[in-house]
Amino acid sequence: MRAATCIPLCPGPVVSDAAQHHGLSAVRGAGLGFGPTGRVAVLTAWILVLATFSFVQPALAESYEAHTDVEFRVGGGVVCGTCANKDSFPWRIKTTAQLLVDRLFPVATIGNGALEIGPYAKGAMLDGMNIPQVAGGVMFGYRQGKYEVLANVGFAYATERIGAIPSGRYADQGQSKHTYDLGLSLRYDIDRYFITVGYQHNSNGEALGVNYSSGKGSNHGYDTLNAGVGIHF
């Protein structure tokens, strides 16, 4: 049988098949973590994997920044829009206008979006643009891409009772001046501007047993559907 020979480019003696197999097994054992070097390599890999997952959510949160929004809305408002005694109070839909300012901060991530929270303040002209109202409270938002869903909870005060009917069959004092200010809206961004649609409700909470303004007027509720435009700062 012909002996193995080494060509001139070979750096050393030919290694037998048994030796190659033994060396390969040792390398594989180290790679699987059976040796010190393998354990270090595996531990390093796990650290990299965990670090990657740990930074996914913060990186997503950092992509959403705190922002100030100024929004102008117009719409139609009606007393007793959602009250239980609709038949006892006539619907009179009248023009409303609102100017709202909020400052929202991203506080957590949910899915591919960010949960936001911050204060808001609002000035409005209600009941056919005849009754001024001021409001303020807390706004909650969820932003994903160009869309932002918002809900606000606060208090409002109008200078007069809304929807008062001084005489006749439906004579009524109208909605109380002091009310809760509740709302739900959707915004769609166009660069730094946005368009919005929303629903607002003002009542003193009597129907839910949380009437903080007892004795200051009836509680028909005042409901508004609106649309508007705004800008992010």
Secondary structure by P-SEA (a helix, b strand, c coil): ccccccccccccccccaaaaaaaaaaaaaaaacccaaaaaaaaaaaaaaaaaaaaaaaaaaaacccbbbbbbbbbbbbccccccccccbbbbbbbbbbbbbbbbbbccccccbbbbbbccccccccccccbbbbbbbbbbbcccccbbbbbbbbbbbbcccccccccccccccccccbbbbbbcbbbbbccccccccbbbbbccccccccccccccccccbbbbbbccccccc
